[in-house]
Structures are given as C-alpha cells and as structure tokens.
Amino acid sequence: MPSEELFTDEDDSVNEILVLGQALVTGILEGKPTTAIQDMIDAGAPVWFQDDDGWSPLHAAVSLENESLVSSLLQEGAVWNLTDNLGNTAADIALSLNNEPCYRLIRDAGIRSELILQLLSSRGSGSVGLDAGSLILKATDTSALGSTAAFLTSKLRYVEDENGQEICLLQSEGEEVGVMMGWEREIMHVTVQKLCVGHENADIGMKILNVGFGLGIIDSMFQNLPVAPSLHVIIEAHPDVLQHMREQGWYEKKGVKILEGKWQDFIDKEDLTDAGGFDAIYTDTFSEEYRELRDFFAHVPDLLASPESRFSFFNGLGATNALFYDVYTQLSELDLSDVGIDVEWEDVDVAEAQGVDRWGKTREYFAMRLYRMPIGKMKVNVD
C-alpha cells in the first residue's frame, strides 16, 4: 500500500500549485508588470488555474484590457474557453468591454486549437495521452443529444406549444429538448430565398437535396417555390420523423424522393449520383458533431451541379455562447474554403420575430440574437 508520506507529498504539491495559481490571478488583477507575471509562470504558476469565482489568469488579464498579457498567456497555454461561475469566458468579458483586440486574440486561439484537434483526429490520435496545452477535449456524449446512434433509437413527439408553435421534441435524460422549433421559420425562409431566387434553373424546377427533415419547414418552402423542384431528395434516418412524413403525405408528393437512413449511407450511392448534381443543397442534422459536418463539406463540390449551384447548412454549433458560435462559424468558413467552396454570410435577427418566449419550456439550443446564415458556391478558377 502507498505510504502516508506519499499522500502527504502529493497533497502538498497540489496545494502549492493552487497557491501559485491564486497568486498569479491576484498578481494580474493588482497590475503587476508583465515581467513579474512571467516569472510567476516560469516558477510553476498554472495558467489554467481558476479561483473560487471561476476566474482564470486570462479572465483577469482581459478585465484589465491588457492585450499584451492576454497574448502572452495564450502562448503559455492558457485555456481559451474556460467559463467562470456565471458562465462567462474571458472573451465574453472582452465583448462586454467592447475590446475587439483581446476578443480576437482569444477567438483566434480557439480556432487554432480546433484546427489542431482536427489534425490530430485525422491522424488517428484520438484524445488519449495528448499534451493538449490550451485545448479542451470534450468527453464523449453518449446521450441522444450527442450520439447519432442513441438519437436514432430515441422517441420523438410532435406538439404545439401554448403559442401555437410547432415543436419536434426529444426526451433525453429527464428533460425535453427541441430537435426543431417553429421559430426557425424565418431562418429557413431567408435561406430558401438565397438558395433559390435568381437561380438559372428556378423557372424550370431546381434539383434540391436536403439532409434532415425535422419539422419539414424548409422542405415545405422548397415545395412552395413558384416552380416546384423537378427533383427533391430528402435524407432522413429517424423512424419517428419518417412516420410523421408518411402521415403528412410526403411519400406521395410529385418529384420527392425520400432516402431512409443517414447521409453517410447514400453519399456515394446511385440514389444521389444519378441526379447529375444538385442546384441547391441544405443540411441540418441533429446530434452530429462538427466533425461529421466537416466530413459532409468534403462531398459538397461533387454533389453540386454547376458553379451556379448553392449550398447552406444550419449554422447552430456553439450557439449558446458568442465566442463558441464565432469560432465554429470561422472554422466552417476555413474548412469550406479548403474543399473549394466560397461562403458569404448574412445575419438574420431571430430574436425580433419570436422574442425571448420562443423557447417555452424546452431547453435553449440557440441563444444568439443574430443567426449567421451561410451561402456557399464553388470557387471560380481565374486563369
């Protein structure tokens, strides 16, 4: 058995680290010079430390609007997305102070961290044994909220709330979560306009691919275009959603082709390739992480019919926090550019139409006032 001396030595070591961490946060808040702060870090003060209020050295540096110190802390491995006891990241504090330079330093550190994680994942490194530095490695979510397999075996129900808003609800771990809600209608309306209006095939019937039916909001809008799609492919995997689609008559609609399964099941199959390319593609899946969305990005150029074709997706990852939302938005633009897709963004005010009551009794999954709508087209090569 380990000796009592070993436990005492370990406890002393932990206490020393905590003391050094607290001294680092205090020293920053007291305005000690950068050289003194660096000496503390060199002596072992942890840049990942959080005090009783959840403040890290990065929170403290941002509160003083010390751009140079913020940069130094990030270089030393300060964690970019730590939240305090009120749920605020250091970047949130920068936003509250209207300090764009500090915010951008943290946002860009987040983008770099996520890109490194992507690289490690692509090389099969996983998340075990990594010297993560400023990376935050998420635990695997095996619930229906984070696991596609669990989601596809979960029960969904379609209801209307007290305001007459249609909702598709998922029961997960004792709470009901909106898979899709009626307040998204304005997002879908603007998306359809940008995808379809003025397209070269709009007058003869476009070929459209949508991944994820949800409430059928965007698919209904596609069907209600001045000229209905000549081909409208819908990929949907959840059995309860498919049953809802049957009840609503989607299987009998002219030009509609429903593929029962995940997009990964059909991406290289004749069900899609025989279409000869699509004029508009949209994807909005539930419980898939950014990794799966990025994988879908890689197939988009092969699925688009021409340079005039357009692509969009529900840009909702990280949308309960301004920093996380910004990081994922910037990251998706970079990843789409890598596969040959240029993206333009349009802000849609989703709070104005529905107000703060749009959530009813279900958990929020989009807390931003402005939705950043992406519209992508294939890059045009200029010789």
C-alpha positions in Angstrom: 0.0 0.0 0.0 1.2 3.6 -0.6 2.6 5.2 2.4 1.0 8.1 4.2 4.1 10.1 3.3 3.3 9.7 -0.4 -0.2 11.1 0.0 1.2 14.0 2.1 3.7 14.8 -0.6 1.0 14.7 -3.3 -1.3 16.9 -1.2 1.5 19.4 -0.6 2.3 19.5 -4.3 -1.4 20.2 -5.2 -1.7 22.8 -2.5 1.5 24.5 -3.8 0.1 24.6 -7.3 -3.2 26.1 -6.1 -1.3 28.7 -4.1 0.8 29.6 -7.1 -2.3 29.8 -9.3 -4.2 32.1 -6.9 -1.1 34.3 -6.6 -1.0 34.5 -10.4 -4.6 35.7 -10.7 -4.2 38.1 -7.8 -0.9 39.4 -9.3 -2.6 40.1 -12.6 -5.5 41.9 -11.0 -3.1 44.0 -8.9 -1.4 45.1 -12.1 2.0 43.6 -11.6 4.3 44.1 -14.6 4.4 41.5 -17.3 8.0 40.5 -16.4 6.8 39.7 -12.8 3.9 37.7 -14.2 6.2 35.8 -16.5 8.5 35.0 -13.5 5.5 33.5 -11.7 4.6 31.3 -14.7 8.2 30.2 -15.0 8.2 29.3 -11.3 5.3 26.9 -11.9 2.1 29.1 -11.6 -0.5 27.3 -13.7 -2.1 29.4 -16.4 -5.1 27.0 -16.4 -6.0 27.8 -12.7 -9.5 29.1 -11.7 -10.2 30.8 -8.4 -13.4 30.4 -6.3 -15.3 32.7 -8.8 -14.1 30.6 -11.7 -11.7 33.4 -12.9 -8.6 32.3 -14.7 -5.5 34.4 -15.4 -6.9 35.0 -18.8 -10.1 36.4 -17.3 -8.1 38.7 -15.1 -5.9 39.9 -17.9 -8.9 40.7 -20.1 -10.6 42.6 -17.3 -7.6 44.9 -17.3 -7.7 45.1 -21.1 -4.0 44.1 -21.1 -3.7 42.9 -24.7 0.0 42.1 -24.4 -0.6 39.9 -21.4 -3.6 38.2 -23.0 -1.3 37.2 -25.9 1.4 36.0 -23.6 -0.9 33.9 -21.5 -2.4 32.2 -24.6 1.2 31.5 -25.8 1.9 29.9 -22.4 -1.1 27.6 -22.9 -4.0 29.5 -21.2 -7.3 27.7 -21.9 -9.3 29.9 -24.3 -12.8 28.6 -23.4 -12.8 28.3 -19.7 -16.0 29.7 -18.2 -16.4 31.3 -14.8 -19.2 30.6 -12.3 -21.5 32.9 -14.2 -20.8 31.1 -17.5 -18.6 33.8 -19.0 -15.4 33.1 -20.9 -12.6 35.6 -20.9 -13.8 36.5 -24.5 -17.3 37.3 -23.1 -15.6 39.8 -20.8 -13.7 41.3 -23.7 -17.0 41.7 -25.6 -18.6 43.4 -22.5 -15.7 45.9 -22.5 -16.0 46.4 -26.3 -12.4 45.3 -26.6 -12.1 43.8 -30.0 -8.3 43.1 -30.0 -8.5 41.0 -26.8 -11.6 39.2 -28.1 -9.9 38.4 -31.4 -6.8 37.0 -29.7 -8.9 34.6 -27.8 -11.2 33.7 -30.7 -8.2 33.0 -33.0 -6.6 30.9 -30.3 -9.9 28.9 -30.2 -9.8 28.4 -34.0 -6.1 27.3 -33.9 -7.0 24.8 -31.1 -9.9 23.3 -33.0 -7.8 23.0 -36.2 -5.1 21.2 -34.2 -7.7 18.8 -32.8 -8.9 18.2 -36.4 -5.4 17.3 -37.5 -4.8 15.0 -34.5 -8.2 13.3 -35.2 -7.4 12.8 -38.9 -4.2 11.1 -37.9 -6.0 8.8 -35.5 -4.5 10.3 -32.4 -7.8 10.5 -30.6 -7.9 12.3 -27.3 -5.9 10.0 -25.1 -2.5 11.0 -23.9 -2.3 14.3 -25.8 -0.3 17.2 -24.4 -3.4 19.4 -25.0 -2.0 22.7 -23.8 -4.8 25.2 -24.5 -7.1 22.5 -25.9 -10.2 21.5 -24.2 -11.0 17.9 -25.0 -14.7 17.1 -24.6 -15.9 13.9 -23.0 -17.8 11.7 -25.3 -21.6 12.3 -25.1 -23.4 9.0 -25.4 -26.8 10.5 -24.8 -29.3 11.2 -27.6 -28.1 14.8 -27.7 -24.6 13.9 -28.7 -24.7 10.4 -30.1 -26.3 9.7 -33.5 -26.9 6.0 -32.6 -28.7 7.0 -29.4 -30.7 9.7 -31.1 -32.0 7.3 -33.8 -33.3 4.9 -31.1 -34.9 7.7 -29.1 -38.6 8.7 -29.1 -39.7 12.0 -30.7 -43.0 13.7 -30.5 -44.6 16.5 -32.5 -46.5 19.0 -30.5 -47.7 22.6 -30.4 -46.8 24.9 -27.5 -49.2 27.4 -25.9 -48.3 29.9 -28.5 -49.2 27.6 -31.4 -45.6 27.0 -32.3 -44.9 23.5 -33.7 -42.1 21.7 -32.0 -40.3 18.4 -32.5 -39.3 17.2 -29.0 -36.8 14.7 -27.8 -36.9 13.2 -24.4 -33.3 12.8 -23.1 -32.1 12.2 -19.6 -35.1 13.6 -17.8 -35.6 16.7 -19.9 -37.3 17.6 -23.2 -35.2 19.2 -25.8 -36.3 20.8 -29.1 -34.9 19.0 -32.1 -36.5 21.7 -34.2 -38.9 24.5 -33.4 -41.2 26.8 -35.3 -39.2 29.9 -34.5 -36.6 28.7 -37.1 -39.1 29.5 -39.9 -37.5 33.0 -40.5 -34.1 31.4 -40.9 -35.4 28.8 -43.3 -37.3 31.5 -45.3 -34.2 33.6 -45.8 -32.1 30.5 -46.6 -34.5 29.3 -49.3 -34.6 32.8 -50.9 -30.8 32.9 -51.1 -30.5 29.3 -52.3 -33.2 29.5 -55.0 -34.2 33.1 -56.1 -32.4 34.0 -59.3 -31.0 30.6 -59.9 -30.6 29.7 -63.6 -33.0 26.7 -63.2 -35.6 28.4 -61.0 -38.0 28.7 -63.9 -37.9 25.0 -64.9 -37.7 23.4 -61.5 -34.5 23.0 -59.5 -32.9 19.8 -58.3 -32.7 20.1 -54.5 -31.1 17.9 -51.8 -32.0 18.3 -48.1 -30.4 16.3 -45.3 -32.6 16.2 -42.2 -36.4 16.7 -42.3 -37.1 17.9 -38.8 -40.5 19.8 -38.9 -40.4 19.9 -42.7 -40.2 23.7 -42.7 -37.5 24.2 -45.3 -38.8 21.3 -47.4 -42.3 22.8 -47.5 -40.8 26.1 -48.6 -38.9 24.3 -51.4 -42.2 22.7 -52.5 -43.9 26.1 -52.5 -41.4 27.8 -54.8 -43.1 29.4 -57.9 -41.9 26.4 -59.8 -41.7 23.2 -57.7 -38.5 21.3 -57.7 -38.0 18.9 -60.6 -36.3 16.6 -58.1 -36.4 17.0 -54.3 -34.3 14.4 -52.4 -34.8 14.3 -48.6 -32.4 12.2 -46.5 -33.9 11.3 -43.1 -32.9 8.5 -40.7 -35.1 8.8 -37.6 -38.1 6.4 -37.7 -40.5 8.8 -35.9 -39.7 11.5 -38.3 -40.2 9.1 -41.3 -43.6 8.1 -39.8 -44.5 11.8 -39.5 -43.6 12.3 -43.1 -45.8 9.4 -44.1 -48.7 10.9 -42.2 -48.2 14.2 -43.9 -48.1 12.7 -47.4 -44.6 13.4 -48.3 -44.1 10.0 -49.8 -46.8 10.8 -52.4 -45.5 14.2 -53.4 -44.5 14.6 -57.0 -40.8 14.8 -57.6 -40.0 14.0 -54.0 -37.6 11.1 -53.3 -37.1 10.1 -49.6 -33.9 8.2 -48.7 -34.4 6.4 -45.3 -31.1 6.5 -43.5 -28.1 8.6 -42.7 -26.4 10.8 -45.3 -23.3 8.6 -44.9 -25.4 5.6 -46.2 -26.0 7.3 -49.5 -23.2 9.8 -50.2 -21.5 7.6 -52.8 -24.6 5.6 -54.0 -26.6 5.9 -57.2 -29.5 7.4 -55.2 -27.5 10.6 -55.2 -25.0 10.3 -58.1 -27.8 9.5 -60.6 -29.2 13.0 -60.1 -26.3 14.5 -62.0 -25.7 17.1 -59.4 -28.0 19.4 -57.4 -28.8 23.1 -57.8 -29.3 23.6 -54.1 -28.1 21.6 -51.1 -29.1 22.1 -47.4 -28.2 20.1 -44.4 -29.5 20.3 -40.8 -28.9 17.1 -38.8 -29.3 16.5 -35.1 -26.8 15.0 -32.6 -23.9 15.1 -35.2 -20.8 17.0 -34.1 -18.8 19.4 -36.2 -16.6 16.5 -37.3 -19.5 15.0 -39.2 -20.5 18.3 -40.7 -16.9 18.9 -41.9 -17.0 15.4 -43.5 -20.1 16.4 -45.4 -18.4 19.6 -46.6 -15.9 17.4 -48.4 -18.6 15.9 -50.5 -20.4 19.1 -51.4 -18.4 20.0 -54.5 -19.1 16.6 -56.0 -22.8 17.0 -55.3 -23.3 20.5 -56.8 -24.4 20.6 -60.4 -22.6 23.8 -61.5 -20.8 26.9 -60.3 -24.3 28.5 -60.1 -25.4 25.8 -57.5 -25.6 26.8 -53.9 -25.1 25.2 -50.5 -26.1 26.0 -47.0 -26.4 24.4 -43.6 -28.0 25.2 -40.2 -25.2 27.2 -38.5 -26.1 26.3 -34.9 -23.0 24.7 -33.4 -21.8 26.5 -30.2 -24.7 28.9 -30.4 -25.3 29.2 -26.7 -22.2 31.3 -26.3 -21.0 34.2 -28.6 -17.3 33.0 -28.6 -18.1 29.4 -29.3 -20.5 30.4 -32.1 -17.9 32.7 -33.6 -15.2 30.0 -33.5 -17.4 27.4 -35.3 -18.5 30.0 -37.8 -15.0 31.0 -38.7 -13.9 27.3 -38.7 -16.6 26.3 -41.1 -15.6 29.0 -43.5 -12.0 27.8 -43.4 -13.0 24.2 -43.9 -15.3 25.0 -46.8 -12.6 27.1 -48.4 -10.3 24.1 -48.2 -12.7 22.0 -50.3 -13.3 24.7 -52.8 -16.4 26.5 -51.5 -16.6 30.3 -51.0 -19.1 31.4 -48.3 -21.0 34.6 -47.9 -22.7 35.3 -44.6 -26.0 37.1 -43.9 -27.2 38.0 -40.4 -30.8 37.0 -39.6 -32.4 38.5 -36.4 -34.1 35.5 -34.9 -35.0 37.2 -31.6 -37.0 40.0 -33.1 -39.7 37.9 -34.6 -40.3 35.4 -31.8 -39.0 37.3 -28.7 -37.5 35.7 -25.7 -40.5 33.4 -25.2 -39.8 31.3 -28.2 -38.3 28.6 -26.1 -41.3 27.9 -23.9 -40.4 25.1 -21.5 -37.7 23.4 -23.6 -34.0 23.9 -23.3 -32.4 26.6 -25.4 -30.1 25.4 -28.2 -29.6 28.8 -29.9 -29.1 31.8 -27.6 -27.7 34.3 -30.1 -29.8 37.2 -31.3 -28.3 37.1 -34.8 -28.1 33.9 -36.8 -25.2 33.9 -39.2 -26.6 32.3 -42.4 -24.0 30.7 -44.8 -24.5 30.6 -48.5 -21.7 28.7 -50.4 -20.8 28.4 -54.0 -18.0 26.6 -55.8 -14.9 28.7 -56.2 -14.4 30.0 -59.7 -10.8 29.5 -61.1 -9.4 32.6 -62.6 -6.5 31.9 -65.0 
